[in-house]
Amino acid sequence: MPAIDLTDDALNQKKPENQREIETRALQGLMVSIERLQPRLA
């Protein structure tokens, strides 16, 4: 059982970083798509 607890802790520690990476990539993808559709509106 302790091994399972350690594994869960490791997964919980990795989850936030992976979530941030996924969100960052998604945001970057959106930014690129918007720039391609509407170049330099700002």
C-alpha positions in Angstrom: 0.0 0.0 0.0 2.8 2.5 0.8 4.1 2.1 -2.8 0.7 3.0 -4.2 0.6 6.1 -1.9 4.0 7.2 -3.2 2.9 6.6 -6.8 -0.2 8.7 -6.2 1.9 11.5 -4.7 4.2 11.5 -7.7 1.3 11.6 -10.1 -0.3 14.5 -8.1 3.0 16.4 -8.2 3.3 15.9 -12.0 -0.3 16.7 -12.8 -0.1 20.5 -12.3 3.0 20.9 -14.5 1.4 18.8 -17.2 -1.8 20.8 -17.0 0.1 24.0 -17.3 2.0 22.7 -20.3 -1.2 21.6 -22.0 -2.9 25.0 -21.3 0.2 26.9 -22.4 0.3 25.0 -25.7 -3.4 25.5 -26.2 -3.1 29.2 -25.6 -0.1 29.5 -27.9 -2.1 27.6 -30.6 -5.0 30.0 -30.2 -2.7 33.0 -30.4 -1.1 31.7 -33.6 -4.4 31.0 -35.2 -5.8 34.4 -34.3 -2.6 36.1 -35.7 -3.0 34.1 -39.0 -6.7 35.0 -39.3 -6.4 38.6 -38.2 -2.8 39.9 -38.6 -1.9 42.9 -36.5 -5.2 44.2 -35.4 -3.8 45.6 -32.1 
